[in-house]
Amino acid sequence: MTLRLRKHAFDDDATLMMAIVNRTPDSFFDKGATWAEDAAFERVRLVVEQGAEIVDIGGIKAAPGVEIGPAEEKARVVDFVARVRAEFPALVISVDTWRAEVGAAVCEAGADVLNDAWGGADPELVDVAAQYDAAIVCTHTGGVTPRTRPYRIEYDDVMRAVLDDTLAYAERALAAGVARESIVIDPAHDFGKNTFHSLEVTRRLGEMVATGWPVLVSLSNKDFVGETLDRPVGERLLGTLAATAICASAGARIYRVHQVEETRQVVDMAWTIAGRRRPARAIRGLQ
Amino acid sequence: MRIALIPGVPALLPEHASLEDPVAELRAAVLAAVSWLGDDVEILATEQGRRVALSVLAARSGSCGPERSVLVVANGSACRTEKAPGFLDERAEAFDAALAHALTTPDAAALRAVDPTLAADLWADTAALPRLADLLGDDARTVAIDHDDAPYGVQYWVIRWEL
């Protein structure tokens, strides 16, 4: 399906790197490395140089911790979005938030995508996306409260649950007035899922792609990779890339990542093997 | 009569397209030469060369009209460098130089005299040259040498003749 992220349209066969930019002091991977605004801005510059089409700016870490209210969340991201918008007009700006109030403020500042990692916890977020003609990412969390860890969650069929929830969310966004080409679905690995659930979702990702909605995957350095390979944060790149290759082979369109260049190579390779992309320059044996 | 020579490079086929065309200059020369031919084009080529010929004819931007035309598919050695498909053969450069002279002059007798055994040793595609020599005879004149290069250790020419 053609994808439009507010002003930015992409071809049907395009894959997109969504680089994570945390305006947080405590996110699990970078541990506050881009907490300072200038450091975060340097991170944006870097990932743009590395070819990222999207930045995903977040002001609250996903894991439980100190409560961050809407005012503090806005203080962390709104002006920053405006600064990135001014400097990089061609860059797609996504904001990782579940709050409609924050969504409205960042859209006003120039954000293109509302990445709702918490599966529609705030029902008015879709209205904000519609109001600003922004795109929305519809995730599956199994109905958990934002910033809680999964605990003994069970599904009869995890992919069935993912499909039911993300498609229902997508339809809700559509009904609210979000453009059809601006709705993305995301199984949300590790959110409301144990490692076995995330592995199964990865294995069956093609079922999401088959719905026709563009699929986003957020795999980068997550616990399901760490638990699968018994690797701590910081040693999960290879496992992340292996999972990335499986998702690319299945047809995922957007990759939310810490490591842009490595992921781009893996996605391009898998996408080309799948016959959806040409080699960069093939002459061997064809001279 | 118009006659054009192109190399039978599989990279010219659409199924082998890359994001960046590794034979962009050659392709431009080939398309210019075949667009200079007439509506109905006789092809002199091996089976693989014929596929390339049909493909570039399908992709050409136009034709000169009803004039009788022949498209010949052939190329020089594939042994010009150590990275060449047939590795470096010290005889390749002289072979290609002699063939270049015969084609560009044009010299029909010299084209007929190309040694098929040496050509095979050097992975050259010369199967169509005897018939090209017959067509050129003594009266053809070279209209253009659109391309003369060996970018991947394989000698390519794109040449047009008229008689």
Boltz contact constraints between the chains, C-beta under 6 A:
constraints:
  - contact:
      token1: [A, 278]
      token2: [B, 17]
      max_distance: 6.0
  - contact:
      token1: [A, 278]
      token2: [B, 18]
      max_distance: 6.0
  - contact:
      token1: [A, 278]
      token2: [B, 19]
      max_distance: 6.0
  - contact:
      token1: [A, 279]
      token2: [B, 18]
      max_distance: 6.0
  - contact:
      token1: [A, 280]
      token2: [B, 19]
      max_distance: 6.0
  - contact:
      token1: [A, 281]
      token2: [B, 18]
      max_distance: 6.0
  - contact:
      token1: [A, 281]
      token2: [B, 20]
      max_distance: 6.0
  - contact:
      token1: [A, 281]
      token2: [B, 22]
      max_distance: 6.0
  - contact:
      token1: [A, 282]
      token2: [B, 18]
      max_distance: 6.0
  - contact:
      token1: [A, 283]
      token2: [B, 11]
      max_distance: 6.0
  - contact:
      token1: [A, 283]
      token2: [B, 22]
      max_distance: 6.0
  - contact:
      token1: [A, 286]
      token2: [B, 10]
      max_distance: 6.0
  - contact:
      token1: [A, 286]
      token2: [B, 11]
      max_distance: 6.0
  - contact:
      token1: [A, 286]
      token2: [B, 16]
      max_distance: 6.0
  - contact:
      token1: [A, 287]
      token2: [B, 85]
      max_distance: 6.0
  - contact:
      token1: [A, 287]
      token2: [B, 152]
      max_distance: 6.0
  - contact:
      token1: [A, 287]
      token2: [B, 154]
      max_distance: 6.0
